[in-house]
Amino acid sequence: MITPFRLFVVVLLLAIAGLQARLWTGQGSFAHVNGLGEKVSLRSAENDSRRGRNAVLKAEIVDLKQGLEAVEDIARSELGMIKKGETFFLIVED
């Protein structure tokens, strides 16, 4: 015959086993949390590199909005702009 105390102990052991299984496997487990931590670290490093690139682009935008020198430099390098009175030299390498 099963006494109420033994039934209570069995139910308690089953509950503890169920909670331990949840702690070590599945969502919210130690392994899952560790994997999420690694993903967060990767994303943080990626965000840091993108912040640097954004700062460079923001500085370029400010420079283009405020002064004509940046616009002239881009026009000279990318579009081949030549001012009046300047002589164009094309150097051809073999």
Secondary structure, 3 states (H helix, E strand, C coil): CCCHHHHHHHHHHHHHHHHHHHHHCCCCCHHHHHHHHHHHHHHHHHHHHHHHHHHHHHHHHHHHHHCCHHHHHHHHHHHCCCCCCCCCCCCCCC
